[in-house]
Amino acid sequence: MSTSKPLSLCEWSCQIYDYPANRQKRQLSWEEVSDHPLKPLVVTVIESRVTRRTLGGSTTSSTGSSTPTPTLESLAAALEGTDPLTHFARQEMDPLSKMAADMWEPVPTDQRKSKDALLDDVIEPWATRKSAILNKFTTSEKLSIVTSFLSGGEKVVVKAQSSVVDKVKNRLEQLDDFEEGSVRQMMDLTQQEYMHRIEQLNQELVQAWNHDQRVKALKIAIQCSKLLVDTSVIQFYPSKFVLITDILDIFGKLVYDRLRTKAEYYIPGSKTPTSLPESFTPDMVPESAKETCRNWFYKIASIRELVPRLYVEMAILKSYSFLTSSEFSQALLRLTRMIRGIGDPLVAVYAHCYLCRVGMAVTTGDREYIKENFYDFVASYNQLFSPSVRAELNRQKVDLSTYLTLYTPALDWILQGVAANAPEKLLVEILTRCKEKCNNSALLLNTIMAAFKPSYIAARALQFIEMVSACDEEGFPQYLLFRTLGLCLALADPPAEHRLQILNDVWRVVSRLTDAGHYVSCAEVWIQFAVRHFSSREVNTFLGDIIRHMTPERAYEHHYPQLQAVVNKVLTHTRDFESLFTMDKFLPLLDLFQKESIKVEVCKSIMDAFTHNNVQQEPTNDPVIINALMFICRVMHDSVNALTVDDEKRQIGNLISGFVKKVDYGRDFEQQLSFYVEARSAFPNLDSVHAQLVQSVNRLSVETRRIVKGHHTRKTAAFVRACAAYCYITIPSITSVQTRLELYLLSGEVALLNQCLGQVDACLKAALSLVPGLPRTIEVDGKQRSSEPYLISYLCHFLSTLLVVPDSPEQGVLYLTRGLLNVLQQYAWEPTSNARCVVYLHVLDMLSAAAQETYLYHIEKVDSNDILYGSDPKFISEINKMCSVLLEEILSHLKYLNTNEQFQKQASLAMDLFARVVIRGDLKEPSMTTLAINLWNLAHRHGHIDPKLSCVEKARTLEYLKKKSMQPGGNLYADLVKKLHMQTS
């Protein structure tokens, strides 16, 4: 029997963590000392009481009292002091050392980037998974938490310490106080209260660390880790894991940052310490920081319980980088084997998950330990179905399938690390291992299919179907496995010769599912496989099977999102809408959407696919497609009511308008017009659709004229008049005055192009009647603006059309122009605005053009007033009378502006009128010359014309007059130039 002396803690820790530095020390002679000669003595004496629990259950206490002495360092820094000799080195560098430091650059260690960065791109970050786990794994059961820190904190007890041994002993006693002392157990917490308590522990840990209470922070981390042993509310365990490991991550980062702060580094040749670079190596770390790092691992190694010892060491695993660069792989494999000691398979798999997660952050491409963790789970997989586990599930009233889904977050994370950029042979190896070790490998198969490349899975789709079919239905249901397989095949295509067999083998099982939810979750995935690889006949059969399963007991009412996904996938992968609507099961599928809002959304998806996703598609005249789309558009239209928001109306209107534009019967214009008539009656509540119909009919009328080349027969003439009548009847149903104005003018111009003079008069009269009703403000780029600039622009366009419109024999001379002037009188203009007079100036331009012997432009086969009147003196006299009236109106407004001291507007209007008088007027009349001079003077009287603009206009005007004076009979212009020079000199 051996009588060797028991090892001390430090000796035991050194044997576990056999660092190179320790191996060198063993070769030297050992001499026991009471303290490190360079470590400052820390003496903090306060009145303290330490309560201990003996084995028998009784407690002993000791009380000490002494006079406090000045504190040199907190308890947490007792083992973390710096060498005082370093203070002597903190001096300014000498010039030679500075030159050496400037030339020295640390070698970056980015070799990891090449291989590891590629893996990181494949692996989904843990942060993106956390919220999904917290949302999925919830509970209504009452939870409990064991704590000693949430009732107001803990008083840190510090004893007088004379040696390193005392300091270590004191720290271990504090850890034992936590493990053996009294703690509070909070019972009957709701999930929200539990999460709030965990967050409080997180804050306590950070606060303790910031107050240099390192031991307290470590105790909180240990306490949190112990919570991961508790599976009393098993369905909440994945969420608990996320919450607790967040705290451990923070603790590990605090330790790492603390060690890096203490590791002051001296660049070769420098006496000034600097912080370690990002990519430091262990030889850059000073010995004091390494010693502190070892002490952290020693303290953690002293934790007696396995689970907290594992989790806390895994949390600070990154700190191994201060000691050695070769320790990570050994430590990861050592921790992997230690996890085998955890009896609960659920606790063990999440410990494996956490180890893999922290390992990915520190390893340099070596992922062998991840595969080892996965194989450890495979080896213990049958334990999930053991009688002890089933008994615990029965006690908690949790079914086996729910229990197995608790493993998926951890397994998914582990296996994605295994599968990241893995060769195909690894998949074969894992499948072989699963067959050998596992009786019911459904959970593993699901994770394998989700983790490996879809191309690997698709190439072995038949093999996976065979394995899935062989799985026991108990626990992890088969339909989830087929769903996962379908998701893989949606991303990668299986061999063409296997596709039909794959669909038949899968659907033979899925079609027998009696649960509508299970069935439709598979159908929404596999419909994409059917649409992509098979004809419309197979897809139609597929849709019929969906209808058959969803109709009984109105099951469709509970699965609208899945049915909507089915429709969207059919639309996404369908290029031939003719074959889509010839399926006799597609429209009945739409009838399953009984809820109006959902049905409208589905109809919008169909129309969006038809109008936007098929831009290259030719217009259609297929009656099946048109009738089907008309039905779908009616559904959207009928959903519009008084409460519908404008954006929804605009969206629906645009989709229906897109449908209208896609229908084209070619040369069958009468059928095309009949379709527009039907569409007008089908969609009476949408202005945008009516506007599109008017535009389409006008296009149809112009297309008719193009085909007959302007020579209308009796039939085509009747047809274009019918088109004009359609527009004239349809426009009044539009609410927007602005839209009606535009369409009336456009329809009038199209009618004029087709020699429909009666329809021209009717449209232009209707447009003039709307001018007084134009709102004072209109929306421009989302903002309300004055409508006067728009009205001026519109009336200019109107006047340009009016020039070539011949007078009706039944009406007077220029009756439409007189009607326009009457409307302008009725319109409520701004009193100080020049808008009305600006329109009058444009009317003067039009009248001047109307007095010409030959107009500047004509409409083919339409005789304008220049041909009808032939510059008849009576016609010219009427024009002169109208011009005189307009001049009086403009001069009256100039006086009004002068009275109201609107000199800038007055100058601008006077200059515009001067240009008209000089260009359009007859200067042989002395009154016209006098008017021109007076307007010139008025424009320059108050100096409100922009000097630069004034110079330009003056130069251009004088140049024009000089050119006119050089022409025969130009003496009048020469005299006017002289007078203008005299006035401005």
Disulfide bonds with the S-S distance in Angstrom:
none
